[in-house]
Amino acid sequence: MTRSVAGREERHRTAPQQTPAQEQTVRRPIWRRYVLRLGLWSLPVLMVGLLSTEIQRVEQQALLLQVGSLLVDGQWDAARHLLAEGDVGVVDDAQVGTLQAALGVSSAAPSSAVEGPIEAGPDGTELPLPLMVRAAFERGELEHAKHLTVLAEALGRPAVAAVQVALAIETGQMIEVEALGASQVPPPTASRLLHRLQGFASRSPDLAGQVLRDRQGEAIATYDGRELRLLEGIRPEWVPRAVEVAMAEHPEASSLRSSLDLELSAAAFRAFGRTHRGSIVIIDPHSGEVLAAVSDRRTYRQGGTAAFEQFREPASVSKLITTAATLRAGLDPDSLLAVMECRGHQSYDGERLYCPHIAGRLRGLDRAMAVSCNVAFANLAVRVGRRAMLDELRAFGFGGDWGPFPGARILQSRGDLRQLADLSIGLEATEMTPLHGALMAAVMANDGRMPRPRLLVSQDGRLGLHPRPLQPSSDRPVIEERQIQPILDSMVAVAERGTARNMAPAGFPVAMKTGTASHPRYGFHVNYIGIGPLPKAQLAFCVRITDQPTSRKVRAAAREVTGRLLRNLGQIGERRGWSESARRPAS
């Protein structure tokens, strides 16, 4: 206790003494003390107000960024509505003005959007106009992209040079080849736009008139309204002459994208080798797009497009139609054929019909189709009757109209039982093109519907970057879903243990039907049709081999060509991932 008092006395003796004037200065007026106390109490209120303003500013800045994001995505109406409804009173007026100017691009008078001085917002919050220009260009909104370019230049933030050049080309402006950097080859990692610009620059003298492109958008030919001129590296056999007729129907298009897949076309062309003659058609079984329609050199030089115009008897591929007619009649072809026996021939109205060989007990549809027994399917036709057979042929497009492509034909609809037998196995009474053979096969991969073939799929710009789909073709119902599996199983039997065995590689399982016939003037020919790879077929095809002196030689040539084609397709399928889902169905 004593120590504490002493301490206080010591501090009192050592503390500096204040004068009366200093004491008067230290004392605060009472009113100042009350103001100080009031300020301390109001500080939280002021802080809340400032924080609320900052939150409002952040929210409004986020709203502007959201508007900008909508503009990049091309959602003009949504962006305009959001900006009109939102409260943007706190943020920089320049940012709002930039957004409003960009929105004006999509209005009826976009030029008014860039009148007068417009200043950009602070760094980090500017509207991404170069990105908007690129996005609008890639979406094909060329007028929007053009006006956004003007706005971007007015703000000192021009679009990427490549986009500006591409936009000028697509909107019909004249561009000097030097401006495209024709001598500068872009690296492999460069964007598709740079590669397309370089290709345009290197070929610009050859790209006068309407441009024909393949399905990937690469230029393959030009058309001046009179003649189709192929670009360097494109073989004439790969591009069917029928494409000229199709292009003439769209004179307003700068370029047209075809359905042609040049890799498949080249694979089909190589399959002929140096000696065999004929045509090969490959289509997408779901869309009807013609992926390849090629002929050998000699057939091509004869003129026209043999793949679309050459008529021959369908031969035994018609047995698929006869089977469908039997199923539609409510009969079971498998049980009917199980009790039949092939002795190599049978008479109808006193005239004998022969089979390729004596097959013996047929045991069902699969074996009858695999050995291609003529008598078996003639007996089915007699059972269902002529009217049912003719109706089924018409359902499969015989006698139908395929627009620019001639359809299959019914040459003779009346006759005796022997003529009906011929009708059932594709001899004498009917004829078809290779294209129609591929369409018949497509029915089995397209839920029983036959697609309508098409060569052109979209209009495009000068650079081939903005395809606008043409009206898709409609398909037609042919057979019911319940009819597909029995027919498909019999086609698998043909490929695995019948007349087409050992043609397809293991990684490209197919379902097929073969047919052989002859013509007094043109010699022997075959039609080999099929789909693959199973179970989800990507392709439908028809191989036609012509101009052979005997049935043995034409079949040998057809096996060689078809086997080579399927091996080529199998290799392409591996690169494209078709084989990942391919498996051989159980027989």
Summary of the structure (lengths in Angstrom):
residues: 587
radius of gyration: 38.9
end to end distance: 111.8
largest distance: 151.1
contacts: 1926
relative contact order: 0.08
helix: 49%
strand: 16%
